[in-house]
Every structure is written in C-alpha cells, then in structure tokens.
C-alpha cells in the first residue's frame, strides 16, 4: 500500500495526488449519475408515457448485471490490473449515454433503447465498482482507509445533492436530452482522472492465475458466508437495499404524479434529502472514535431508520417537509454505516482475495435491488405510489434489527482480521 498513514491537516488524504485524482473523477461522475436519476425516469414518464411498472423495469435493468456477471467479475479483477478496468468501464458508459443523448436530440428515443443503455451501463458499473473498491488500498495506507472512505462517501453524498438539482435545472431550462450529455461528459472526465494516476499497482498472481474461475468464485462465496461479520452485514444490506431501491424507484412517480411537484422542485427535494448523506459522511469517524466502529453502526441504524416512515406523509406545500426530514435522517444513517463497513471490508479481507470478496458481497447485496425495483413498479400500479411508499418505508425502518442480533452487538470495534481461514 502507498501513502502516508493518518494524514493531518484540513485536506488529509486529499493531499495525496493519486487519491485526489481517484476521488475527483468519481465525484464528477457521481454528479452525472445524480442528473440521470432525474432525467431517465422523466424521459420514460413524459416522452414515452411509461407506467409505474415500466419505471420499475428500467430501474431494475441497471442492477440486473450484478446477478449475471457480479461473481465472475470479482475473480477476473483479482487476476488483472484494476486501473485499466476502471478506465474501460468509464469510456463505455460515456459512449452509451452519448448514444442516448443523440437519439433524444433526433427525437428517436425508444423505451427499448433506454433499457439497453441501462443494462450496458449497469454491466460496466459492475466491473468499475468491484475494481474501484479493491483499488483503493493501492493508493492509501491501511490506516488511511477510514478517512479515504469517509471522503468518498462524503463526495457521493454531495453529488446526490448537486446531481438532482443540476438535473432538475437542466431539464427545466434546456431539455431532457441535455441531461444525458452531462452524464456522458462526467464519465469521460472520470476516465481522464484515472488515466492520470501514477501509483504502481501490485497484481496478485500465482495461484489465482492457475485456479479455475469457478473455484475462485466459490472461494469468495465461502469466505463471505463463513465469516459471521461479513455474513451479518450482507444480510442486513440485502434487506435494506430491497427497501431503499423500491423507495427510490417510486419516489419520482410519487412526487410528480401524487404530490404534484414540477421538475425543478423534484430535483430540489431529492437534493435536500441527500444533504443527509453529507452529514452521515462527516459523523462516521467521530462516532467511531467515541463509541467504537461496531457500536456506531448499531446506533446509526437503530436511531435513523424509523425516520423513513415520515416520507409517505408528504403533501404539496408545507407537507413537503416530511419528505425532506425523513429522507435526510435516513440517508445520514445509511451513509455513516457505509463509511465504517466499507473501510472494515477493505482492511479485513486478504489483499489477494479482496476483489472476489468485494464482488461477492456486492453480488449478494445487489441481488435484492432488481427485485425491489420491480416490486415497487408493480405495487405502484396496484396500490398507487403513496401506498407503495408506505410499504417500502415499513420495510426499511426495522432493518437495523438484523445488526442488533448479530455479533456486532457484543463488541465495541469491528475486528481488523478474520478469525477463520477459508481455502
């Protein structure tokens, strides 16, 4: 690992050139993703007159590749340099969104094209995310991982605030297709940032190269399933992702059709709710120091989770407060936990297995996401957007109980190395 541990000063690990490039590229790309969260559903709703179920299918298409290539991606990434994989993934996403933007300007947009781009960008994202999280220990020392993850989560939270606002503004002033141009540009920018990174990456060769792919995948599954901490975190995350995806799938339909919010107001509301992510990234380290990493995760989830039950109470006017406060507090808790748990996984797993463990964890965590999106789409047509919001909120609120009845309850801090050896 590279980088000086425990960087002091205001900038901290951002003083490291390579981490700064990695962080900047991902942050700018995140703004584009935030724009897309507003633009794609609005294109489907307004230009293609899509139903709630079709919106759910579109949302699930982004995540479906995790179920198809998620596990082999981790094994491949452990065999190959990770930086080129991230560059190829960003270049591909830039081209995919550019094709969608061109179709929009030519007024040739189709629902099938939207689905295809969602599937292709989702596939590229599988490889990027597995490589990205496995690559971080290359540019940071182990002692800097919590701070690095905190800054990454903070940037992601900030982009969830900025992106939807920019998306709403772009749609209101320039048009839907222009939002797709913004996303294509941000992926190209991320490609350049990663290309400029200089740190020499160590590829763990040898046994990984000789083992059959199926055996490497099985090793990742056994490692995650056999470890009580990773297993509990995956179960918690899988349930939470189902509810959160269903919630995020139906929220735009709910705000526009049920509450009556316009495109700029829609982006603004999503941005306000996303402020909680910035708060969550800022409180993760102080809470971990004060209460311990394991206890801080429990506190965040058990205290903030129930606030999501306020969001379905949203009405136009003063009633928009319920959407903002419910989303802000819930997102703060989720992001704070992500900072701690992401750092735990990166320092806990052996380096030569990190790609497989990351991809296996993400495969399991993301397995519920397409189902959550499809369920929300079906329920949106069956019981209406507000009823679907209530169902998803009731699923999200108690997820912290999974961690309460896990090994995390009996310890102050998460361990730094596994107690088991999986072969």
C-alpha positions in Angstrom: 0.0 0.0 0.0 1.1 3.5 -0.6 0.5 6.9 1.0 1.4 8.2 4.4 -0.8 6.9 7.2 -3.0 9.3 9.2 -2.6 12.4 7.1 -3.0 15.5 9.2 -4.4 18.9 8.2 -7.6 20.1 6.6 -7.1 18.2 3.3 -6.0 14.9 4.9 -5.7 12.1 2.3 -6.7 14.6 -0.4 -3.1 15.8 -0.2 -2.1 12.6 -2.0 -2.2 13.2 -5.7 -3.4 9.8 -6.8 -6.2 9.6 -4.3 -7.2 13.1 -5.2 -7.5 12.1 -8.9 -9.4 9.0 -8.0 -11.7 10.9 -5.7 -12.3 13.8 -8.1 -13.1 11.5 -11.1 -15.6 9.5 -9.1 -17.2 12.7 -7.6 -17.7 14.3 -11.0 -19.1 11.0 -12.4 -21.4 10.9 -9.4 -22.9 14.3 -10.4 -23.7 12.9 -13.7 -25.4 9.9 -12.1 -27.4 12.3 -9.9 -28.6 14.0 -13.1 -29.5 10.7 -14.6 -31.7 9.7 -11.6 -33.9 12.6 -12.5 -33.6 12.5 -16.3 -34.1 8.8 -17.1 -37.4 8.4 -15.2 -38.7 11.7 -16.6 -37.9 10.6 -20.2 -39.8 7.4 -19.6 -42.7 9.2 -18.0 -43.0 12.2 -20.2 -41.6 11.3 -23.6 -42.6 7.6 -23.6 -45.7 7.6 -21.3 -44.3 4.7 -19.3 -46.3 3.1 -16.5 -45.1 2.7 -12.9 -44.2 -0.9 -13.7 -42.1 0.1 -16.7 -40.3 2.6 -14.5 -39.6 -0.3 -12.1 -38.3 -2.5 -15.0 -36.0 0.4 -16.1 -34.6 0.8 -12.6 -34.1 -3.0 -12.2 -32.2 -3.1 -15.5 -29.4 -1.0 -14.1 -28.8 -3.6 -11.3 -29.6 -6.8 -13.1 -26.0 -7.2 -14.4 -24.9 -7.7 -10.8 -26.8 -11.0 -10.8 -25.3 -12.1 -14.2 -21.7 -11.0 -14.0 -21.1 -9.9 -10.4 -19.4 -13.1 -9.2 -17.1 -13.7 -12.2 -16.2 -10.0 -12.3 -14.6 -10.3 -8.9 -12.5 -13.3 -9.9 -11.4 -11.6 -13.1 -10.5 -8.4 -11.2 -8.2 -10.4 -8.8 -6.3 -11.6 -11.9 -5.9 -8.3 -13.7 -4.8 -4.7 -13.1 -7.7 -2.7 -11.8 -7.0 0.7 -13.2 -7.4 -0.3 -16.9 -10.7 -2.0 -16.0 -12.0 1.3 -14.4 -10.9 3.3 -17.5 -12.6 0.9 -19.9 -15.8 1.0 -17.9 -15.9 4.8 -17.8 -15.2 5.0 -21.6 -18.0 2.6 -22.3 -20.5 4.4 -20.1 -19.7 7.7 -21.8 -20.4 6.2 -25.2 -23.7 4.6 -24.1 -25.1 7.8 -22.7 -23.9 9.7 -25.7 -25.9 7.4 -27.9 -29.0 8.0 -25.8 -28.4 11.8 -26.0 -28.1 11.7 -29.8 -31.4 9.7 -30.0 -33.0 12.3 -27.8 -31.9 15.2 -30.0 -33.1 13.4 -33.1 -36.4 12.6 -31.3 -35.8 8.9 -31.9 -35.8 7.8 -28.3 -37.5 4.4 -27.5 -38.1 2.5 -24.3 -36.0 -0.4 -25.7 -33.1 2.0 -26.2 -33.4 3.2 -22.6 -33.5 -0.4 -21.3 -30.4 -1.4 -23.4 -28.4 1.5 -22.1 -29.5 0.8 -18.6 -28.3 -2.9 -18.9 -25.0 -1.9 -20.6 -24.1 0.8 -18.2 -25.1 -1.5 -15.3 -22.7 -4.1 -16.6 -19.8 -1.6 -16.9 -20.6 -0.4 -13.4 -20.3 -3.9 -12.0 -16.7 -4.0 -13.2 -15.9 -0.4 -12.2 -17.3 -0.8 -8.7 -15.6 -4.1 -7.9 -12.3 -2.7 -9.3 -12.7 0.7 -7.6 -13.2 -0.7 -4.1 -10.4 -3.2 -4.5 -8.1 -0.5 -5.9 -8.5 2.0 -3.0 -5.9 0.1 -0.8 -3.4 0.6 -3.6 -3.5 4.4 -3.3 -4.0 4.6 0.5 -2.3 3.0 3.5 -4.5 0.8 5.7 -4.6 3.4 8.5 -6.0 6.0 6.0 -8.8 3.8 4.7 -11.5 5.1 7.1 -10.7 8.7 6.2 -10.5 7.8 2.5 -13.8 6.1 2.6 -15.3 9.0 4.6 -14.2 11.4 1.9 -15.5 9.1 -0.9 -18.9 8.7 0.9 -19.0 12.5 1.5 -18.4 13.2 -2.1 -21.0 10.7 -3.1 -23.4 12.3 -0.7 -22.6 15.7 -2.1 -23.2 14.5 -5.6 -26.6 13.2 -4.6 -27.4 16.7 -3.5 -25.8 18.5 -6.5 -26.8 16.0 -9.2 -30.6 16.0 -8.9 -30.6 19.8 -8.6 -28.5 20.1 -11.7 -30.7 17.6 -13.4 -33.9 19.4 -12.5 -32.4 22.7 -13.6 -31.1 21.3 -16.9 -34.5 19.7 -17.7 -36.4 22.8 -16.8 -34.2 25.1 -18.9 -32.6 23.1 -21.7 -34.4 19.8 -22.0 -34.2 16.1 -21.1 -31.6 15.1 -23.7 -29.1 17.7 -22.4 -29.1 15.9 -19.1 -27.8 12.8 -20.9 -25.0 14.9 -22.4 -23.9 16.0 -18.9 -23.7 12.3 -17.8 -21.7 11.3 -20.8 -19.2 14.1 -20.2 -18.8 13.2 -16.5 -17.9 9.6 -17.4 -15.3 10.9 -19.9 -13.9 13.2 -17.2 -13.6 10.3 -14.8 -11.7 8.3 -17.5 -9.1 11.1 -17.8 -8.6 11.3 -14.0 -8.0 7.6 -13.6 -5.6 7.6 -16.6 -3.5 10.3 -14.9 -3.0 8.2 -11.7 0.7 7.2 -11.3 0.8 4.7 -8.5 2.2 1.3 -9.4 -0.4 -1.4 -8.8 0.5 -4.8 -7.5 -1.4 -7.6 -9.2 -1.5 -10.8 -7.0 -0.6 -13.5 -9.5 0.4 -17.1 -9.0 -2.3 -19.4 -7.5 -5.1 -17.0 -8.6 -4.0 -17.4 -12.2 -3.9 -21.2 -12.0 -7.2 -21.8 -10.2 -10.3 -22.4 -12.3 -12.7 -19.4 -12.3 -15.4 -21.5 -10.7 -13.2 -22.4 -7.8 -12.2 -18.7 -7.2 -15.9 -17.7 -7.2 -16.7 -20.5 -4.7 -13.8 -19.3 -2.5 -15.3 -15.8 -2.4 -18.8 -17.2 -1.5 -17.3 -19.4 1.2 -15.3 -16.6 2.7 -18.3 -14.3 3.0 -20.8 -17.0 4.1 -18.3 -18.4 6.6 -17.4 -15.2 8.3 -20.0 -14.1 10.9 -19.4 -10.4 10.5 -19.5 -10.3 6.7 -22.5 -12.6 6.7 -24.5 -10.4 9.0 -23.6 -7.3 7.1 -24.6 -8.9 3.8 -28.0 -10.0 5.2 -28.6 -6.5 6.6 -27.6 -4.8 3.4 -29.6 -7.1 1.2 -32.8 -6.3 3.1 -32.0 -2.6 3.2 -31.3 -2.4 -0.5 -34.6 -4.1 -1.3 -36.5 -1.4 0.6 -34.3 1.6 -0.5 -34.5 0.6 -4.2 -38.2 0.2 -4.1 -38.5 3.6 -2.3 -36.2 5.4 -4.8 -37.9 3.8 -7.7 -41.3 5.0 -6.8 -40.4 8.4 -5.2 -40.2 10.3 -8.5 -43.6 8.9 -9.6 -45.0 9.7 -6.2 -43.6 13.3 -6.1 -44.7 14.2 -9.7 -48.0 12.4 -10.1 -49.3 12.2 -6.5 -47.9 15.2 -4.8 -47.7 17.4 -7.9 -44.1 18.6 -7.8 -42.5 20.0 -11.0 -39.1 19.0 -12.5 -37.0 21.7 -10.7 -38.9 21.2 -7.4 -38.3 17.4 -7.8 -34.6 17.9 -8.2 -34.5 20.3 -5.3 -36.4 17.9 -3.0 -34.1 15.0 -3.8 -31.1 17.3 -3.2 -32.4 18.4 0.2 -33.0 14.8 1.2 -29.5 14.0 0.0 -27.9 16.5 2.4 -28.2 13.8 5.0 -25.5 11.9 3.1 -23.0 14.7 3.7 -23.9 14.7 7.4 -23.5 11.0 7.6 -20.1 11.0 6.0 -19.0 13.7 8.4 -20.2 12.0 11.6 -18.9 8.5 10.8 -15.4 8.9 12.1 -16.3 10.9 15.2 -18.9 8.4 16.1 -16.5 5.5 15.5 -13.9 7.1 17.8 -16.5 8.0 20.5 -18.5 4.7 20.7 -16.4 2.2 18.6 -16.9 1.2 15.0 -19.4 -1.6 15.7 -21.5 0.4 18.2 -21.6 3.4 15.9 -23.1 1.3 13.1 -25.8 0.0 15.5 -26.6 3.5 16.8 -26.9 5.0 13.3 -29.2 2.3 12.0 -31.4 1.9 15.0 -31.9 5.7 15.6 -32.2 6.9 12.0 -34.0 4.1 10.3 -37.6 4.8 11.6 -37.5 8.4 10.2 -38.2 7.0 6.8 -41.8 6.5 7.9 -42.3 10.3 7.7 -41.8 10.4 3.9 -45.1 8.8 2.8 -46.9 11.6 4.8 -45.7 14.1 2.1 -48.3 16.5 0.6 -47.8 19.6 -1.5 -46.8 22.8 0.3 -45.8 22.6 3.9 -46.2 18.8 3.8 -43.0 18.5 1.7 -41.2 18.9 5.0 -41.9 15.2 5.8 -40.2 14.0 2.6 -37.1 16.2 3.3 -36.7 15.3 7.0 -37.5 11.6 6.5 -35.0 11.3 3.6 -32.3 13.4 5.3 -32.1 11.5 8.5 -32.4 8.0 6.9 -29.7 8.8 4.3 -27.4 10.2 7.0 -27.6 6.9 8.9 -27.1 4.7 5.8 -24.0 6.7 4.6 -22.4 6.8 8.0 -22.7 3.0 8.2 -21.4 2.6 4.6 -18.2 4.6 5.6 -17.5 2.3 8.5 -18.5 -1.0 6.9 -16.7 -0.2 3.6 -13.4 0.5 5.5 -13.9 -2.6 7.5 -14.2 -4.8 4.5 -11.1 -3.3 2.8 -8.9 -3.8 5.8 -10.4 -7.1 7.0 -10.0 -9.1 3.8 -6.7 -10.6 2.5 -5.4 -8.4 -0.4 -5.3 -11.4 -2.9 -9.0 -12.1 -2.2 -10.3 -8.6 -1.9 -11.7 -8.4 -5.5 -13.6 -11.6 -5.0 -14.9 -10.7 -1.6 -15.9 -7.2 -2.7 -17.7 -8.6 -5.8 -19.3 -11.5 -3.8 -20.5 -9.1 -1.2 -21.8 -6.7 -3.8 -23.4 -9.6 -5.8 -25.3 -10.6 -2.6 -26.1 -7.0 -1.6 -27.3 -6.1 -5.1 -29.3 -9.3 -5.6 -32.3 -7.8 -4.0 -32.1 -4.5 -5.9 -33.8 -5.5 -9.2 -36.5 -7.3 -7.2 -37.1 -4.2 -5.1 -37.4 -2.1 -8.2 -39.8 -4.5 -9.9 -41.8 -4.9 -6.8 -42.2 -1.1 -6.4 -43.2 -0.8 -10.0 -45.8 -3.5 -9.7 -47.2 -2.0 -6.4 -47.2 1.4 -7.9 -49.8 0.3 -10.5 -51.6 -2.0 -8.0 -51.9 0.2 -4.8 -50.7 3.5 -6.0 -47.5 5.5 -5.4 -48.4 6.6 -1.8 -49.3 3.0 -0.8 -46.0 1.8 -2.3 -44.1 4.4 -0.3 -45.7 3.2 2.9 -44.8 -0.4 2.1 -41.2 0.3 1.3 -40.8 2.6 4.3 -42.1 -0.1 6.6 -39.5 -2.5 5.2 -36.6 0.0 5.6 -37.3 1.1 9.2 -36.6 -2.2 11.1 -33.5 -3.3 9.1 -31.1 -2.3 11.9 -32.5 -5.1 14.0 -30.6 -7.5 11.8 -27.3 -6.0 13.1 -28.6 -5.8 16.7 -29.0 -9.6 16.7 -25.6 -10.1 15.1 -22.0 -10.4 16.5 -21.7 -6.6 16.3 -23.9 -6.3 19.4 -21.2 -7.9 21.7 -18.2 -5.8 20.6 -17.1 -2.2 20.6 -15.0 -2.2 17.5 -15.1 -4.3 14.3 -12.1 -6.7 14.0 -9.2 -6.0 11.7 -8.5 -9.6 10.6 -10.7 -12.6 10.2 -10.5 -15.4 12.7 -11.1 -18.1 10.1 -9.1 -19.3 7.1 -11.1 -20.3 4.1 -9.4 -22.5 1.5 
